[in-house]
Amino acid sequence: MVEAVRHRAMSPAKTAAERKAAERQRHKEAGRTAVTVHVRPEYVPVVRALEAKLQRREKRKRGPAP
């Protein structure tokens, strides 16, 4: 275990751009797509509720199909 910690400490730190690129790659591999939307003020609560629903769905562990 000490070997693994030492190895991690020896690797050079990633730049912010490298960390962001790795994050984007993880999302791509998971099949997710970044989306930017412009919404009228009266629809903001609806869109936030939908986004929260999608976040909950993604966090939920998926079991075997029935």
N, C-alpha and C positions, 0 to 999 in steps of 0.2 A: 504494500500500500504506500509506503514511503517512496518507493521508486516512481509510482504514478504521480505523486504530488511533486516530486522533484522534476519529472519530465514536463509537467504542466508549467511549472515555474520557469523552466529553461526556454520555453517557446516564446518567440517575440510577441509582444502585444499587437493586437489587430487595430488598424485605424478605424475611425468611425465609418468611413466608406466601405471598408472590408466587412465590418459587422453588419451594416445595412444590406450589402449585397448578399451575405449569407442568409440574412432574415428573408429577403425577397426570394431566394432560391428555395428555402424551406416552405414558404407559402406556395410557390409554384408547384413544388413536388406534392403538396397536399391538395392541389387542384383549386386553390383559391385565386381570385383576381381582385386587384385593387380597384376601387370604384370611387369616383368623386361625383357628387351630385349637387345641383343647385335647386333649392326648394323654396317655395313661397312660405312666408312666415306662418301662415295658418296651418300648413302641413307639417311643420317641424315636429310637433308631438307624435304624429302618426308615423313619420319616418324613424324617429328615435325608438318608438315602440317596436317597429319591425326590425330594426337593427339589433335591439336587445334580444328579441326572439331568436334571431339567427345566431347571436353569440351564445345563448343558452343551448341551442340545438347543437352547436359545434362542441361545446364543453362536455355535453352529455356523453357518457361512454356508450358505445354501440355494442349490443349483444348479438348473438346469432339470430338469423332471420327465423320467423315463426314457421 
